[in-house]
Amino acid sequence: MTNRIDIHNHLIPEEYVSLLATLGIKGTPAVDFPSWSPKKALKVMDRNGIRTAILSMSTPGTYFKDDAFSRKLTRVTNEYSAELIARYPGRFGAFAALPLPDEEGALAEIEYSLDTLGLDGVGLLTNYQGIYLGDPRFETIFTELNRREAVVFVHPHDHLVMEDRYAIMTPILERALETTRAVTNLLTSGTLARYPKIRFILAHGGGSVPFLAERIAAGAGLNGAARSDLDRTLCSPVDIDEGLNLLKRLHFDTAQPGQAHLWTVKEFAGVEHMLFGTDSGWVTPIDTRLTTRAVAAFNGFDEAERKMVDRDNARTLFPRFA
């Protein structure tokens, strides 16, 4: 076993699926919920040299219908994650789901999941009902996560402007663009600057953030507020290096493999900010295998760097797995 730590690995609890079925929800616009169980997950992990998978919820998330239902759905999910961690020591960790945009419920779930359940961080989706993470409505959430120096895994949600006939394009293209939207929003809103103690991990290699970093930084007014005025004669000068430095603090997973993407992430953020991730749980076991092979075959890592990406960088963020 290679002892990899997979920081992008999804769970789909049976009770979660059953509760959503009462609302007529069977999955995402692109695909129904796949069949998932911890035994299936462990089998895929063992085949790919993964010692530990840090589980998280993917889209469609845990907020539906009303606050009460969503709090129940979120609590069921997080308690199941804690149960798996206890049942299979060393094999699983978990990012807590939050019932956003329910602020009160989310704050309660942060406290319960991190303090009582002992989960490893928080998983956020890129938007909640079209509200992106840099919105002022989430300030109290980020204040608390910053106070706790939390690890926060950011995963793309469905983009609300997508129409049903384009649903198939969502996993192919829109996921990467949605992550890029969210990171741009976090930067231009000043959220990344105001909350430097949060350790952010971006799914799918950060989408197109590593490719567009200078463009994103150039468009950001790093004054703690979003700048919507496109007339540059009315804009104050922008420190592109400041924006780039904030973006380089982020961590990027390997769940969007490919030589070009891995090279770009390494060149932009450095190998110490790269983490092994597969998107397993939602993708097929074959896809997990292909991702693992792509990362293993990447010729841009020497032996020490490959070890950093496979497990050591994750151990820095999650010392209990050391």
KAMO-V99838 format. One line per field, one symbol per residue. ss: DSSP state (H for helix, E for strand, C for the rest). phi: phi as a letter, one per 30 degrees, with the letter a starting at -180 (. if undefined). burial: b if it has 24 or more other C-alpha atoms within 12 Angstrom, else e. A space follows every 50 residues. Layout:
BEGIN
ss = ???
phi = ???
burial = ???
END
This chain:
BEGIN
ss = CCCEEEEEEECCCHHHHHHHHCCCCCECCCCECCCCCHHHHHHHHHHCCE EEEEEECCCCCCCCCCHHHHHHHHHHHHHHHHHHHHHCCCCEEEEECCCC CCHHHHHHHHHHHHHHCCCCEEEEECEECCEECCCHHHHHHHHHHHHCCC EEEEECCCCCCCCHHHHHHHHHHHHHHHHHHHHHHHHHCCHHHHCCCCEE EEHHHHCCHHHHHHHHHHCCCCCCCCCCCCCHHHCCCCCHHHHHHHHHCC EEECCCCCHHHHHHHHHHHCHHHEECCCCECCECHHHHHHHHHHHHHCCC CCHHHHHHHHHHHHHHHCHHHC
phi = .didccdbbccbdddeddddddcicclcecadeddbadddddddeddcic dbccdadcdcibcbiadddddddddeddddeddddddbeicbbacddbdd dddddddddedddddcdidclbcccdbbhicddddedcedddedddedhd dbccbdcdddddcedceddeddbdedddddeddedddddiddddbdddcd ccdhiiiceddcedddddcccdbibdccdddddccdecdddddddddddd cbdcdbdkedddddddddcjddccbdabidjcddeddedddedddddddc cdddddddddaddddddbeddd
burial = eebbbbbbbbbbbeebbebbeeeeeebbbbeebbebebeebbebbbebbb bbbbbbbbbbbbbbeeeeebbbbbbbbbbbbbebbeeeeebbbbbbbbbb bbbebbbbbbbbbbeebbbbbbbbbbbbbebbbbbeebbbbbbbbbeeeb bbbbbbbbbeeeeeeeeeebbeebbbbbbbbbbbbbbbbbbbbbbbebbb bbbbbbbbbbbbbbebbbbbbbeeeebeeeeeeeeeeeeeebbbebbbbb bbbbbbbbeebbbbbbebbbbbbbbbbbbbbbbebeebbbbbbbbbebeb beeebbbbbbbbbbbebbeebe
END
